[in-house]
Amino acid sequence: MYQHNPIDFITIDPVRQPEDLAEIRSLLGRNQLGTDTDIQLFVAGRVGRKIVGCAGLAWRTVKCVAVDETWRGENLSARLLEEIQHIALERGHAHLFLFTRPYNLERFRQSGFWPLVQVDETAVLMENTPIGISRYCAGLEKLRKPGNRIGSVVMNANPFTHGHRWLVEQAAERCDWLHLFVVHEDASFFPFEERWQMVRQGVAHLPNVIVHPGSDYLISRATFPGYFLKDSGIIDRTWIAMDLMIFRDYVGPALGITHRFVGSEPFCAVTRQYNQAMRYWLEAQHYHCAASLQVVELPRKCHEAGRAISASEVRALLKSRQMARIREIVPESTFSHLQQHYALEMA
């Protein structure tokens, strides 16, 4: 087929090339797939003027891989993945992830992707290296500490508040060592480097706390796929399961973690669902494993009036330039950062 119908591989910007995007959406639709809005570019295989295959790239995640039924069996999906990996590498992203249905696992395995975790028959997460997770865990193991109670906290800290500090202090008091992970993705109001500095400064008084930058293995909800999981409830449940399974199967064992601490969530329904799912996915009696990782939910620190302190409140106060009220709910190190970098800008 290739000799008589040569394929041209082209790059399509979904914002600047709406006509090509419409054709890709049609191809995806014929494959019972949707189109995620975070895709930065598509690689498309074109025969004449017809697009016969596509693969999308959203930062480090490959999405929306589809081939026209008349071209199946011609190894086109493997060629599309090869092209998109070249483009990702040119953009500085050698390490890529791919979410797909489990029945596609062998298809993508043959194209150089290896499975990480699978949620029943709903979805599987793959990466384009056989040693990615083991290499990451080997780095974590160098920071492993001795003790009977090794705790962990994962936070976005957007920004770091008295509530965050109280949670870390309470967790550290209950543990020999506490590993604190700061979510790395820049999908928040405050970029990672700023959140990282605020957290480190805010917990510097705690000698048994080790602060870790988040990694690609703390799965980003922002780039989690919707193109083959159409129901928002299924998307949220699958994202939560995968994120917790990676923590349970890889991160926790590498550091010898025995407890994971979390603050209660009175505001965000998805975060509350995440907290509830922790017990199912992390505690041994639920997933029939000899190891045990105990989940400890602590009540949120509140204002004097009884309302829970939240980072979203700080962001709202910052936009309305109410610095005096911000000072009441954030550590001095966070307040200094906000005053230096944002007070004049917001004004």
Order of alpha helices (4+ residues) and beta strands (2+ residues): beta-alpha-beta-beta-beta-alpha-beta-alpha-beta-beta-alpha-beta-alpha-beta-alpha-beta-alpha-alpha-beta-alpha-alpha-beta-alpha-alpha-alpha-alpha
